[in-house]
Each structure stands twice: as structure tokens, then as C-alpha cells.
Amino acid sequence: MSESESHSGSAPNSAPLPSISVSSNPSAEKSRTPQEAESMANQKASTVAVNNDSSVAPPASKDTTSGPKKKVLRRKIKGPNPLKKKIWLAGHASVIAFGILYCVLLFLRINKWYIRFICYRLSNVGSVFALGAAISHKYGLRYLPPTPTLFAQQDFQYLIIAAVNIISFRSMFKLLPFVLISLLHIGDEFKVTAITGQSTFLASLIAYDELFLIIYLVLRTLLFRSSLGFQLVVYLCFYWLRILYNNDTAKLFSTLMENMDINVSTIKNEKIQKFWAKAKKHIDDRAHKN
């Protein structure tokens, strides 16, 4: 084996040696002038540098603009859940059906086989299912907002009140707001103009019924008619939240306080006058702020 072959066999992956052209005529080397020899040496050196650069030069950069674009992950928007929609519709329909049936049986004084008791409970259970489906559709059960934000939502407030109504005494005034709310939702869903045209009147009727219900609960609590005074606390807390965050409720309460101001102003007690002035100013600020 020759020497050149032994070198190539020992390093098969080594880089190729740079090619340097060397003259094989020694007499020609001697006959050159010093200037020619220097220029020849510079030329050889530049040839070696070019070959070395070409052996380690990086590959040419590709045009990235024509390549595939980067993928961006986006959350897929899910459509409405048909099961939640059916629960929502069935809940509101049961509120209307059993609520109206309870009122009719109450006026007719019919309570055979505890039919009024059953209708009242089923109507409130329908409200729980309908409002629960609405909250689940709005936020999702896994992504519920913080507790203060959740308590400020009217759907959640009505959900708690409906749950309290199931275990408390029966009253048509406690059931009437849920029946009217369900009626408004069903009318808006199926575009019933006879209901949607009276939406303002029905909303005001709900507000006045809730005010009357608070007075009714106060009297019932003072007379010790039942040991469920926590209902009054729940209604007062939720109604105060509506005054703070609901424009219509704040304006309604402000109008009522203006109508009552004539009677309250005749009271000579300074403490009552001072408390009334501060409460009236606070409610007016909330009504105009919202």
C-alpha cells in the first residue's frame, strides 16, 4: 500500500486538502525576479485562503418568507350546548306552568293531595335548573368568576332565592317574580310580541313586587310567624346589591324615596332626618352614577 493510500484509509471523513499549484521546473524558480516571486507567493496564499473559506463556509440562508407560516394556537369557540338549552327551556316552562297552576289553586282554595305544595316546589325547582343552565352557559362550570362578581349577577341572586323558597313558607308574592321572569325569557326566545311589547310593564311589576315582599318579610319576622328570618337578610343583601349595580333598580328606589320625602320631612326627630338625608343622597348618587 502506498503512503497516499495509507493516509486516506486512516481518515476517511477528513476534509479534502486545499489544492496548491506548485511549479515542477526548478530552473524557472531561479530565473524569476524577486518581484515576480513575491507576487507568485501572494497569489498562492490567496488561493489557499479561498479554498479554506469555501470548505468551512455555512450554507446559504434560505428565504424564510416563502416557507411555511408559524402556527398560532387559538381557543376554539364552542357553540351553544343543546343539552343546556333544553334544560333552560324546560326549567322556564315548568316555572310558568306550575306557578300559574299554584296561583289558580290558591284562589280556588284547592289543596287536595298537597297539590299546591307540589306545584310550588316544582316551580322553584324549575327556576333553579333554568338559572343554573344560564350561569353555566355564560361562564362555564369550570370557569366561574370570583365570588364577589358571582354574587353581583342577578341570575345567581335569583338562583339563591329560588333555593331558599324551596325550604321556606309558600307565598304567591315570592313566586310571582320568577313566573314573570320566565315569561319574559320565553317571549324573547320565541319572539312573542304580546309579551315583549309589555316587557317594561312586567319589569316594573317585578320591582314593585320585590319591594312589597321585603315589607311583607319584615312584618312576618316582627310577628314571629316563622323562624326563617334569614330570608329577610338574603332579600335585603341582594336588593342592596341591585341598587349598587343595577341602573333600573337604583332609579326606582330613588323615585320611591323622593315620593316618601314629603312624609318623612314632617318628622321632627333630628336623628331620623339626618339618617334620611344621608340615605337619600347616597341613593341619588348611585342612581346617577349607574
Backbone as CSV, one residue per row, in Angstrom:
resi,resn,N_x,N_y,N_z,CA_x,CA_y,CA_z,C_x,C_y,C_z
1,MET,0.868,-1.201,0.000,0.000,0.000,0.000,0.888,1.230,0.000
2,SER,0.570,2.213,-0.822,1.372,3.431,-0.934,1.097,4.327,0.237
3,GLU,1.948,5.348,0.409,1.795,6.272,1.529,0.531,7.100,1.419
4,SER,0.193,7.500,0.185,-1.031,8.268,-0.006,-2.252,7.452,0.331
5,GLU,-2.240,6.145,0.017,-3.386,5.292,0.304,-3.522,5.047,1.793
6,SER,-2.363,4.959,2.522,-2.460,4.754,3.967,-3.024,5.978,4.645
7,HIS,-2.706,7.166,4.198,-3.275,8.375,4.765,-4.754,8.453,4.513
8,SER,-5.250,8.119,3.326,-6.668,8.199,3.009,-7.451,7.146,3.764
9,GLY,-6.857,5.991,4.050,-7.570,4.964,4.786,-7.692,5.292,6.257
10,SER,-6.730,6.020,6.835,-6.781,6.335,8.257,-7.763,7.435,8.581
11,ALA,-8.125,8.325,7.671,-9.068,9.425,7.913,-10.018,9.542,6.750
12,PRO,-11.053,8.696,6.688,-11.985,8.734,5.550,-12.888,9.949,5.590
13,ASN,-13.127,10.527,6.765,-14.068,11.641,6.871,-13.382,12.981,6.940
14,SER,-12.039,13.000,6.741,-11.336,14.282,6.833,-11.635,15.146,5.638
15,ALA,-11.507,16.462,5.841,-11.801,17.413,4.772,-10.753,17.320,3.686
16,PRO,-11.116,17.563,2.465,-10.143,17.498,1.357,-9.099,18.590,1.503
17,LEU,-7.865,18.232,1.192,-6.765,19.180,1.295,-6.861,20.236,0.208
18,PRO,-6.518,21.466,0.523,-6.575,22.521,-0.496,-5.557,22.280,-1.596
19,SER,-5.996,22.559,-2.777,-5.110,22.338,-3.945,-4.210,23.545,-4.127
20,ILE,-2.904,23.312,-4.137,-1.915,24.382,-4.328,-1.093,24.033,-5.560
21,SER,-1.089,24.912,-6.481,-0.338,24.664,-7.721,1.128,25.041,-7.498
22,VAL,2.034,24.083,-7.652,3.485,24.309,-7.470,4.187,23.973,-8.777
23,SER,5.036,24.831,-9.179,5.756,24.602,-10.442,6.777,23.497,-10.250
24,SER,6.868,22.615,-11.214,7.803,21.481,-11.141,9.128,21.775,-11.819
25,ASN,9.349,23.000,-12.364,10.590,23.353,-13.057,11.423,24.219,-12.133
26,PRO,12.479,23.654,-11.521,13.297,24.446,-10.591,14.051,25.565,-11.260
27,SER,14.400,25.397,-12.523,15.140,26.466,-13.211,14.289,27.688,-13.418
28,ALA,12.948,27.467,-13.557,12.051,28.609,-13.740,11.956,29.405,-12.459
29,GLU,12.061,28.670,-11.270,12.008,29.372,-9.993,13.213,30.288,-9.839
30,LYS,14.381,29.826,-10.288,15.592,30.610,-10.160,15.604,31.803,-11.090
31,SER,14.958,31.639,-12.279,15.029,32.707,-13.269,14.079,33.849,-12.980
32,ARG,13.186,33.692,-11.962,12.230,34.751,-11.667,12.922,35.858,-10.896
33,THR,12.421,37.049,-11.083,12.905,38.211,-10.326,12.257,38.205,-8.948
34,PRO,12.793,38.931,-7.982,12.181,38.976,-6.630,10.751,39.485,-6.659
35,GLN,10.434,40.461,-7.509,9.058,40.968,-7.567,8.094,39.883,-8.043
36,GLU,8.531,39.091,-9.074,7.681,38.030,-9.566,7.489,36.933,-8.526
37,ALA,8.583,36.633,-7.800,8.463,35.609,-6.753,7.512,36.046,-5.655
38,GLU,7.594,37.341,-5.297,6.693,37.838,-4.242,5.243,37.811,-4.696
39,SER,4.986,38.204,-5.967,3.599,38.174,-6.462,3.092,36.759,-6.564
40,MET,3.962,35.819,-6.954,3.555,34.422,-7.019,3.204,33.888,-5.634
41,ALA,3.986,34.268,-4.624,3.692,33.810,-3.240,2.376,34.383,-2.741
42,ASN,2.111,35.662,-3.058,0.823,36.251,-2.650,-0.363,35.561,-3.317
43,GLN,-0.194,35.216,-4.592,-1.259,34.531,-5.315,-1.540,33.159,-4.707
44,LYS,-0.432,32.427,-4.341,-0.626,31.114,-3.719,-1.334,31.250,-2.369
45,ALA,-0.939,32.259,-1.609,-1.574,32.450,-0.292,-3.059,32.775,-0.421
46,SER,-3.417,33.620,-1.397,-4.845,33.944,-1.594,-5.624,32.734,-2.046
47,THR,-4.989,31.851,-2.864,-5.665,30.631,-3.311,-5.948,29.713,-2.139
48,VAL,-4.985,29.567,-1.218,-5.178,28.731,-0.031,-6.294,29.294,0.857
49,ALA,-6.328,30.620,1.034,-7.358,31.238,1.880,-8.749,31.043,1.308
50,VAL,-8.867,31.179,-0.027,-10.164,30.988,-0.672,-10.644,29.563,-0.515
51,ASN,-9.761,28.593,-0.691,-10.148,27.178,-0.567,-10.551,26.828,0.865
52,ASN,-9.795,27.387,1.827,-10.154,27.129,3.232,-11.500,27.724,3.586
53,ASP,-11.773,28.934,3.121,-13.061,29.572,3.395,-14.209,28.797,2.789
54,SER,-14.002,28.267,1.581,-15.068,27.522,0.919,-15.337,26.198,1.598
55,SER,-14.320,25.631,2.298,-14.524,24.345,2.961,-15.305,24.478,4.250
56,VAL,-15.276,25.623,4.937,-15.972,25.799,6.220,-17.092,26.814,6.111
57,ALA,-17.389,27.325,4.951,-18.433,28.352,4.813,-19.799,27.748,5.113
58,PRO,-20.673,28.481,5.845,-22.018,27.965,6.157,-22.885,27.929,4.916
59,PRO,-23.896,27.093,4.938,-24.795,27.030,3.772,-25.547,28.337,3.598
60,ALA,-25.889,28.597,2.373,-26.595,29.847,2.057,-27.942,29.866,2.760
61,SER,-28.308,31.047,3.282,-29.587,31.197,4.007,-30.747,31.114,3.025
62,LYS,-31.765,30.413,3.495,-32.934,30.252,2.655,-33.914,31.397,2.890
63,ASP,-34.691,31.632,1.920,-35.699,32.687,2.016,-36.849,32.201,2.908
64,THR,-36.916,32.785,4.131,-37.930,32.341,5.102,-39.323,32.862,4.767
65,THR,-39.386,33.848,3.919,-40.702,34.409,3.616,-41.559,33.457,2.810
66,SER,-40.889,32.604,2.014,-41.656,31.691,1.182,-41.923,30.363,1.870
67,GLY,-41.367,30.150,3.090,-41.563,28.906,3.803,-42.921,28.848,4.480
68,PRO,-43.190,27.753,5.213,-44.476,27.615,5.919,-44.594,28.608,7.072
69,LYS,-45.787,29.148,7.278,-46.013,30.134,8.331,-46.115,29.436,9.681
70,LYS,-45.788,30.189,10.739,-45.887,29.646,12.088,-47.357,29.465,12.477
71,LYS,-47.631,28.380,13.180,-48.982,28.101,13.632,-49.257,28.835,14.941
72,VAL,-50.400,29.474,15.021,-50.820,30.198,16.220,-51.972,29.438,16.854
73,LEU,-51.806,29.089,18.140,-52.846,28.352,18.853,-53.930,29.308,19.325
74,ARG,-55.125,29.032,18.945,-56.275,29.827,19.379,-57.329,28.906,19.978
75,ARG,-57.989,29.426,21.020,-59.014,28.628,21.677,-60.232,28.493,20.764
76,LYS,-60.685,27.278,20.631,-61.834,27.010,19.775,-63.109,27.480,20.459
77,ILE,-63.891,28.277,19.741,-65.147,28.804,20.282,-66.234,27.741,20.110
78,LYS,-66.726,27.277,21.238,-67.750,26.247,21.193,-69.124,26.869,20.981
79,GLY,-69.953,26.167,20.279,-71.310,26.622,20.063,-72.172,26.340,21.285
80,PRO,-73.411,26.764,21.237,-74.304,26.532,22.380,-74.537,25.040,22.606
81,ASN,-74.514,24.661,23.871,-74.739,23.270,24.242,-76.225,22.964,24.122
82,PRO,-76.613,22.014,23.298,-78.056,21.737,23.142,-78.689,21.211,24.424
83,LEU,-77.929,20.479,25.243,-78.484,19.963,26.488,-78.800,21.102,27.454
84,LYS,-77.895,22.078,27.569,-78.147,23.225,28.442,-79.336,24.036,27.937
85,LYS,-79.457,24.137,26.621,-80.596,24.882,26.067,-81.915,24.183,26.398
86,LYS,-81.939,22.859,26.331,-83.156,22.127,26.664,-83.486,22.253,28.149
87,ILE,-82.463,22.199,29.010,-82.696,22.364,30.454,-83.214,23.763,30.742
88,TRP,-82.642,24.747,30.045,-83.069,26.138,30.236,-84.543,26.318,29.840
89,LEU,-84.921,25.795,28.677,-86.304,25.912,28.218,-87.264,25.140,29.118
90,ALA,-86.870,23.914,29.483,-87.741,23.104,30.336,-87.911,23.746,31.709
91,GLY,-86.848,24.340,32.234,-86.942,25.000,33.537,-87.894,26.179,33.521
92,HIS,-87.774,27.050,32.520,-88.671,28.212,32.440,-90.109,27.783,32.150
93,ALA,-90.269,26.768,31.331,-91.629,26.293,31.046,-92.289,25.726,32.300
94,SER,-91.528,24.995,33.116,-92.091,24.445,34.355,-92.411,25.549,35.363
95,VAL,-91.596,26.615,35.375,-91.881,27.743,36.269,-93.231,28.362,35.907
96,ILE,-93.449,28.593,34.619,-94.704,29.218,34.185,-95.894,28.293,34.443
97,ALA,-95.749,27.025,34.071,-96.877,26.090,34.179,-97.256,25.856,35.641
98,PHE,-96.282,25.463,36.458,-96.594,25.148,37.850,-96.872,26.406,38.666
99,GLY,-96.264,27.544,38.291,-96.536,28.783,39.004,-97.955,29.266,38.792
100,ILE,-98.411,29.241,37.537,-99.797,29.652,37.252,-100.782,28.673,37.884
101,LEU,-100.468,27.374,37.844,-101.343,26.375,38.453,-101.433,26.580,39.969
102,TYR,-100.321,26.943,40.588,-100.346,27.197,42.033,-101.237,28.400,42.358
103,CYS,-101.125,29.469,41.577,-101.952,30.661,41.832,-103.434,30.357,41.638
104,VAL,-103.762,29.583,40.596,-105.176,29.227,40.364,-105.720,28.383,41.507
105,LEU,-104.956,27.387,41.945,-105.384,26.540,43.054,-105.474,27.320,44.357
106,LEU,-104.612,28.340,44.491,-104.662,29.155,45.694,-105.948,29.976,45.745
107,PHE,-106.346,30.558,44.618,-107.585,31.328,44.571,-108.814,30.433,44.732
108,LEU,-108.741,29.234,44.200,-109.858,28.300,44.322,-109.851,27.547,45.651
109,ARG,-108.808,27.756,46.441,-108.666,27.101,47.749,-108.713,25.573,47.618
110,ILE,-108.005,25.076,46.644,-107.914,23.629,46.430,-106.509,23.176,46.834
111,ASN,-106.448,22.210,47.737,-105.149,21.688,48.172,-105.238,20.181,48.396
112,LYS,-105.989,19.529,47.523,-106.158,18.091,47.648,-104.866,17.369,47.284
113,TRP,-104.488,16.385,48.113,-103.249,15.617,47.928,-102.004,16.529,47.873
114,TYR,-102.089,17.609,48.593,-100.962,18.558,48.674,-100.538,19.048,47.280
115,ILE,-101.505,19.264,46.436,-101.202,19.658,45.061,-100.568,21.044,45.014
116,ARG,-100.993,21.948,45.889,-100.391,23.280,45.895,-98.942,23.210,46.373
117,PHE,-98.702,22.412,47.369,-97.337,22.238,47.876,-96.415,21.721,46.771
118,ILE,-96.894,20.733,46.019,-96.076,20.143,44.951,-95.827,21.159,43.837
119,CYS,-96.886,21.890,43.444,-96.728,22.875,42.367,-95.753,23.985,42.760
120,TYR,-95.836,24.425,44.008,-94.942,25.495,44.466,-93.493,25.036,44.444
121,ARG,-93.237,23.838,44.931,-91.857,23.329,44.950,-91.338,23.074,43.547
122,LEU,-92.156,22.500,42.693,-91.709,22.211,41.322,-91.424,23.500,40.550
123,SER,-92.195,24.537,40.813,-91.943,25.808,40.137,-90.591,26.386,40.542
124,ASN,-90.259,26.323,41.826,-88.961,26.822,42.282,-87.807,25.935,41.814
125,VAL,-88.046,24.622,41.750,-87.009,23.726,41.225,-86.733,24.034,39.757
126,GLY,-87.786,24.326,38.994,-87.587,24.727,37.597,-86.766,25.998,37.484
127,SER,-86.971,26.944,38.408,-86.160,28.170,38.406,-84.694,27.870,38.674
128,VAL,-84.431,26.955,39.601,-83.042,26.589,39.907,-82.364,25.993,38.684
129,PHE,-83.063,25.091,37.980,-82.473,24.459,36.799,-82.269,25.481,35.673
130,ALA,-83.247,26.335,35.438,-83.141,27.312,34.355,-82.019,28.315,34.622
131,LEU,-81.951,28.843,35.840,-80.911,29.816,36.171,-79.537,29.164,36.232
132,GLY,-79.479,27.918,36.711,-78.202,27.202,36.709,-77.678,26.957,35.302
133,ALA,-78.577,26.605,34.383,-78.165,26.418,32.993,-77.706,27.731,32.367
134,ALA,-78.370,28.846,32.723,-77.961,30.152,32.188,-76.574,30.548,32.689
135,ILE,-76.292,30.320,33.969,-74.964,30.647,34.515,-73.898,29.740,33.908
136,SER,-74.231,28.457,33.757,-73.274,27.524,33.149,-72.974,27.893,31.701
137,HIS,-73.984,28.347,30.964,-73.765,28.753,29.571,-72.950,30.042,29.491
138,LYS,-73.135,30.939,30.442,-72.448,32.236,30.406,-70.982,32.122,30.785
139,TYR,-70.687,31.361,31.829,-69.316,31.272,32.331,-68.686,29.902,32.126
140,GLY,-69.494,28.858,32.249,-68.943,27.514,32.296,-68.683,27.122,33.742
141,LEU,-69.021,25.906,34.089,-68.873,25.474,35.473,-67.417,25.433,35.914
142,ARG,-66.478,25.285,34.983,-65.063,25.248,35.337,-64.420,26.630,35.389
143,TYR,-65.103,27.625,34.863,-64.503,28.964,34.787,-65.418,30.006,35.431
144,LEU,-65.953,29.689,36.595,-66.816,30.636,37.288,-66.003,31.834,37.768
145,PRO,-66.584,33.025,37.752,-65.857,34.216,38.207,-65.656,34.173,39.723
146,PRO,-64.897,35.121,40.271,-64.740,35.186,41.730,-66.082,35.356,42.433
147,THR,-66.091,35.006,43.708,-67.346,35.021,44.478,-68.017,36.395,44.515
148,PRO,-67.294,37.516,44.750,-67.978,38.820,44.730,-68.635,39.137,43.396
149,THR,-67.944,38.808,42.298,-68.533,39.039,40.973,-69.748,38.150,40.752
150,LEU,-69.678,36.926,41.248,-70.798,35.999,41.072,-72.022,36.464,41.856
151,PHE,-71.833,36.977,43.052,-72.961,37.442,43.852,-73.571,38.723,43.284
152,ALA,-72.812,39.455,42.489,-73.355,40.669,41.873,-74.212,40.374,40.652
153,GLN,-74.201,39.127,40.153,-75.006,38.745,39.000,-76.445,38.447,39.427
154,GLN,-77.418,39.000,38.700,-78.817,38.799,39.074,-79.254,37.346,38.928
155,ASP,-78.712,36.637,37.936,-79.087,35.233,37.777,-78.696,34.424,39.005
156,PHE,-77.509,34.680,39.529,-77.076,33.947,40.714,-77.889,34.346,41.941
157,GLN,-78.260,35.619,42.053,-79.097,36.059,43.165,-80.455,35.362,43.139
158,TYR,-81.081,35.333,41.964,-82.370,34.646,41.856,-82.221,33.139,42.089
159,LEU,-81.084,32.577,41.717,-80.851,31.151,41.969,-80.838,30.859,43.467
160,ILE,-80.159,31.697,44.248,-80.126,31.515,45.697,-81.510,31.711,46.304
161,ILE,-82.237,32.735,45.834,-83.574,32.996,46.372,-84.520,31.839,46.056
162,ALA,-84.432,31.286,44.845,-85.276,30.141,44.495,-84.961,28.932,45.367
163,ALA,-83.675,28.726,45.658,-83.301,27.613,46.540,-83.830,27.830,47.955
164,VAL,-83.821,29.091,48.429,-84.366,29.398,49.757,-85.878,29.215,49.761
165,ASN,-86.542,29.561,48.662,-88.001,29.415,48.595,-88.446,27.955,48.681
166,ILE,-87.596,27.052,48.235,-87.967,25.630,48.279,-88.134,25.148,49.715
167,ILE,-87.285,25.655,50.620,-87.308,25.162,52.006,-88.058,26.101,52.949
168,SER,-88.672,27.149,52.419,-89.353,28.122,53.277,-90.857,28.082,53.033
169,PHE,-91.561,28.989,53.656,-93.025,29.004,53.555,-93.463,29.406,52.143
170,ARG,-94.682,29.012,51.793,-95.212,29.282,50.464,-95.867,30.651,50.438
171,SER,-95.671,31.358,49.315,-96.306,32.657,49.125,-96.375,32.960,47.638
172,MET,-97.520,33.482,47.206,-97.681,33.850,45.802,-96.763,35.015,45.435
173,PHE,-96.500,35.918,46.393,-95.640,37.065,46.099,-94.183,36.650,45.930
174,LYS,-93.786,35.572,46.559,-92.423,35.059,46.373,-92.283,34.359,45.029
175,LEU,-93.370,33.811,44.526,-93.314,33.069,43.266,-93.536,33.958,42.048
176,LEU,-94.243,35.083,42.236,-94.606,35.928,41.096,-93.407,36.461,40.309
177,PRO,-92.319,36.943,40.945,-91.183,37.426,40.131,-90.575,36.368,39.226
178,PHE,-90.499,35.128,39.702,-89.918,34.056,38.881,-90.813,33.719,37.698
179,VAL,-92.128,33.746,37.909,-93.050,33.478,36.795,-92.934,34.558,35.727
180,LEU,-92.859,35.818,36.151,-92.755,36.915,35.180,-91.405,36.897,34.461
181,ILE,-90.333,36.577,35.180,-89.013,36.495,34.538,-88.992,35.380,33.496
182,SER,-89.532,34.221,33.853,-89.593,33.114,32.884,-90.458,33.476,31.692
183,LEU,-91.540,34.197,31.945,-92.409,34.630,30.847,-91.665,35.562,29.898
184,LEU,-90.854,36.457,30.437,-90.065,37.369,29.592,-89.026,36.600,28.784
185,HIS,-88.386,35.619,29.392,-87.373,34.829,28.674,-88.001,34.008,27.553
186,ILE,-89.109,33.369,27.837,-89.777,32.560,26.804,-90.289,33.451,25.677
187,GLY,-90.837,34.615,26.026,-91.310,35.531,24.985,-90.187,36.051,24.117
188,ASP,-89.040,36.316,24.727,-87.895,36.789,23.944,-87.305,35.675,23.088
189,GLU,-87.342,34.437,23.578,-86.781,33.318,22.830,-87.611,33.003,21.586
190,PHE,-88.927,33.014,21.721,-89.800,32.659,20.606,-90.419,33.879,19.916
191,LYS,-89.930,35.080,20.255,-90.354,36.328,19.600,-91.867,36.532,19.693
192,VAL,-92.387,36.397,20.898,-93.814,36.620,21.133,-94.009,38.114,21.392
193,THR,-94.564,38.805,20.423,-94.690,40.261,20.531,-95.651,40.690,21.641
194,ALA,-96.631,39.845,21.937,-97.569,40.184,23.007,-96.875,40.256,24.360
195,ILE,-95.769,39.518,24.518,-95.013,39.534,25.780,-93.889,40.563,25.723
196,THR,-93.136,40.570,24.626,-92.020,41.506,24.526,-92.490,42.958,24.483
197,GLY,-93.691,43.203,23.971,-94.212,44.569,23.947,-94.542,45.106,25.335
198,GLN,-94.751,44.208,26.302,-95.077,44.607,27.669,-93.896,44.365,28.618
199,SER,-92.706,44.292,28.069,-91.543,43.980,28.907,-91.276,45.054,29.954
200,THR,-91.474,46.324,29.605,-91.249,47.408,30.573,-92.242,47.320,31.724
201,PHE,-93.488,47.072,31.403,-94.512,46.956,32.448,-94.248,45.748,33.345
202,LEU,-93.871,44.618,32.754,-93.592,43.422,33.547,-92.365,43.615,34.430
203,ALA,-91.351,44.320,33.920,-90.155,44.575,34.731,-90.476,45.465,35.927
204,SER,-91.294,46.493,35.722,-91.693,47.353,36.842,-92.559,46.590,37.834
205,LEU,-93.376,45.669,37.342,-94.202,44.857,38.231,-93.335,43.955,39.101
206,ILE,-92.277,43.415,38.522,-91.337,42.597,39.303,-90.677,43.426,40.394
207,ALA,-90.254,44.650,40.057,-89.578,45.509,41.033,-90.500,45.874,42.191
208,TYR,-91.748,46.247,41.887,-92.689,46.607,42.954,-93.062,45.389,43.804
209,ASP,-93.169,44.244,43.190,-93.470,43.030,43.949,-92.339,42.703,44.918
210,GLU,-91.099,42.900,44.481,-89.962,42.637,45.374,-89.932,43.617,46.542
211,LEU,-90.278,44.883,46.300,-90.356,45.843,47.411,-91.456,45.458,48.392
212,PHE,-92.610,45.088,47.868,-93.703,44.654,48.737,-93.314,43.403,49.518
213,LEU,-92.564,42.513,48.873,-92.151,41.276,49.536,-91.196,41.562,50.697
214,ILE,-90.340,42.559,50.545,-89.439,42.918,51.648,-90.245,43.426,52.849
215,ILE,-91.242,44.272,52.585,-92.099,44.770,53.674,-92.863,43.614,54.314
216,TYR,-93.341,42.701,53.483,-94.070,41.531,53.990,-93.168,40.669,54.875
217,LEU,-91.915,40.477,54.476,-90.983,39.683,55.277,-90.622,40.388,56.583
218,VAL,-90.525,41.711,56.541,-90.249,42.459,57.774,-91.379,42.254,58.778
219,LEU,-92.631,42.397,58.316,-93.778,42.210,59.218,-93.853,40.770,59.715
220,ARG,-93.577,39.825,58.841,-93.645,38.421,59.239,-92.558,38.084,60.255
221,THR,-91.391,38.703,60.089,-90.310,38.467,61.042,-90.611,39.106,62.393
222,LEU,-91.179,40.327,62.373,-91.513,41.010,63.633,-92.630,40.289,64.397
223,LEU,-93.537,39.663,63.662,-94.645,38.947,64.300,-94.292,37.503,64.630
224,PHE,-93.053,37.093,64.322,-92.584,35.738,64.619,-93.493,34.684,63.984
225,ARG,-93.911,34.953,62.773,-94.782,33.991,62.092,-94.007,32.750,61.666
226,SER,-92.718,32.882,61.452,-91.884,31.734,61.096,-90.468,32.014,61.561
227,SER,-89.718,30.962,61.716,-88.330,31.096,62.186,-87.355,31.215,61.024
228,LEU,-87.783,31.818,59.922,-86.928,31.948,58.743,-86.614,33.413,58.482
229,GLY,-86.133,34.093,59.506,-85.766,35.499,59.341,-84.585,35.708,58.433
230,PHE,-83.822,34.620,58.164,-82.674,34.768,57.260,-83.125,35.114,55.840
231,GLN,-84.394,34.793,55.499,-84.900,35.193,54.178,-84.876,36.701,54.013
232,LEU,-85.249,37.407,55.083,-85.224,38.867,55.039,-83.806,39.381,54.841
233,VAL,-82.851,38.765,55.486,-81.446,39.169,55.330,-80.985,38.925,53.895
234,VAL,-81.364,37.772,53.336,-80.969,37.448,51.959,-81.567,38.443,50.975
235,TYR,-82.858,38.749,51.128,-83.517,39.696,50.229,-82.916,41.088,50.356
236,LEU,-82.642,41.525,51.578,-82.080,42.862,51.772,-80.674,42.974,51.174
237,CYS,-79.865,41.945,51.370,-78.499,41.971,50.808,-78.531,42.016,49.283
238,PHE,-79.353,41.164,48.682,-79.411,41.121,47.224,-80.048,42.387,46.643
239,TYR,-81.039,42.920,47.346,-81.657,44.143,46.837,-80.683,45.319,46.932
240,TRP,-79.871,45.333,47.975,-78.861,46.392,48.081,-77.817,46.265,46.968
241,LEU,-77.449,45.042,46.618,-76.512,44.843,45.510,-77.124,45.325,44.193
242,ARG,-78.408,45.136,44.010,-79.055,45.620,42.788,-79.082,47.144,42.751
243,ILE,-79.281,47.763,43.914,-79.232,49.222,43.950,-77.840,49.726,43.566
244,LEU,-76.816,48.986,43.979,-75.446,49.408,43.693,-75.054,49.181,42.238
245,TYR,-75.537,48.092,41.636,-75.034,47.693,40.324,-76.086,47.671,39.216
246,ASN,-77.349,47.880,39.558,-78.394,47.850,38.542,-79.001,49.238,38.409
247,ASN,-78.973,49.767,37.196,-79.438,51.140,36.961,-80.939,51.274,37.195
248,ASP,-81.723,50.322,36.710,-83.178,50.409,36.842,-83.619,50.344,38.306
249,THR,-83.014,49.434,39.066,-83.378,49.318,40.479,-83.001,50.567,41.257
250,ALA,-81.834,51.122,40.961,-81.410,52.346,41.660,-82.343,53.514,41.354
251,LYS,-82.738,53.657,40.102,-83.657,54.748,39.739,-85.037,54.545,40.359
252,LEU,-85.503,53.293,40.386,-86.797,53.012,41.003,-86.779,53.351,42.490
253,PHE,-85.746,52.931,43.184,-85.663,53.205,44.617,-85.495,54.696,44.875
254,SER,-84.759,55.388,44.000,-84.614,56.839,44.156,-85.954,57.551,43.969
255,THR,-86.756,57.095,43.002,-88.086,57.693,42.796,-88.999,57.461,43.999
256,LEU,-88.937,56.260,44.567,-89.756,55.971,45.747,-89.342,56.836,46.940
257,MET,-88.053,57.044,47.080,-87.588,57.878,48.200,-87.999,59.336,48.005
258,GLU,-88.029,59.803,46.772,-88.498,61.165,46.518,-89.984,61.306,46.842
259,ASN,-90.774,60.278,46.532,-92.199,60.334,46.870,-92.430,60.255,48.378
260,MET,-91.572,59.520,49.065,-91.708,59.406,50.520,-91.104,60.585,51.263
261,ASP,-90.336,61.403,50.575,-89.638,62.505,51.238,-90.616,63.515,51.844
262,ILE,-91.778,63.701,51.240,-92.759,64.656,51.763,-93.259,64.221,53.140
263,ASN,-93.500,62.913,53.290,-93.991,62.408,54.575,-92.889,62.332,55.628
264,VAL,-91.697,61.969,55.199,-90.598,61.839,56.160,-90.140,63.204,56.649
265,SER,-90.228,64.218,55.799,-89.771,65.554,56.194,-90.599,66.153,57.325
266,THR,-91.802,65.649,57.560,-92.642,66.169,58.648,-92.221,65.633,60.014
267,ILE,-91.375,64.601,60.033,-90.921,64.035,61.308,-89.906,64.996,61.936
268,LYS,-90.066,65.283,63.218,-89.225,66.274,63.882,-87.965,65.680,64.509
269,ASN,-87.834,64.406,64.494,-86.647,63.775,65.097,-85.410,64.082,64.264
270,GLU,-84.372,64.626,64.916,-83.167,65.022,64.178,-82.387,63.811,63.672
271,LYS,-82.344,62.755,64.454,-81.598,61.562,64.036,-82.225,60.942,62.788
272,ILE,-83.555,60.889,62.775,-84.237,60.323,61.605,-84.020,61.214,60.381
273,GLN,-84.082,62.523,60.565,-83.866,63.445,59.463,-82.439,63.340,58.923
274,LYS,-81.474,63.209,59.825,-80.077,63.089,59.398,-79.839,61.778,58.648
275,PHE,-80.391,60.684,59.177,-80.251,59.386,58.505,-80.949,59.400,57.148
276,TRP,-82.141,60.001,57.082,-82.891,60.044,55.820,-82.156,60.873,54.772
277,ALA,-81.563,61.990,55.175,-80.835,62.841,54.229,-79.613,62.114,53.670
278,LYS,-78.881,61.410,54.527,-77.696,60.677,54.060,-78.097,59.526,53.145
279,ALA,-79.171,58.804,53.505,-79.615,57.684,52.667,-80.115,58.174,51.318
280,LYS,-80.859,59.255,51.322,-81.383,59.793,50.068,-80.254,60.273,49.162
281,LYS,-79.256,60.944,49.725,-78.119,61.415,48.931,-77.337,60.239,48.350
282,HIS,-77.159,59.209,49.143,-76.413,58.034,48.679,-77.148,57.337,47.532
283,ILE,-78.469,57.168,47.671,-79.242,56.506,46.612,-79.253,57.350,45.340
284,ASP,-79.379,58.668,45.483,-79.362,59.553,44.308,-78.024,59.478,43.589
285,ASP,-76.937,59.447,44.342,-75.610,59.322,43.715,-75.480,58.013,42.955
286,ARG,-75.974,56.922,43.534,-75.903,55.641,42.852,-76.767,55.625,41.593
287,ALA,-77.934,56.233,41.673,-78.836,56.243,40.505,-78.230,57.019,39.348
288,HIS,-77.559,58.130,39.634,-76.950,58.929,38.565,-75.599,58.377,38.136
289,LYS,-74.922,57.657,39.036,-73.621,57.082,38.689,-73.782,55.919,37.737
290,ASN,-74.786,55.092,37.947,-75.001,53.936,37.085,-75.420,54.346,35.680
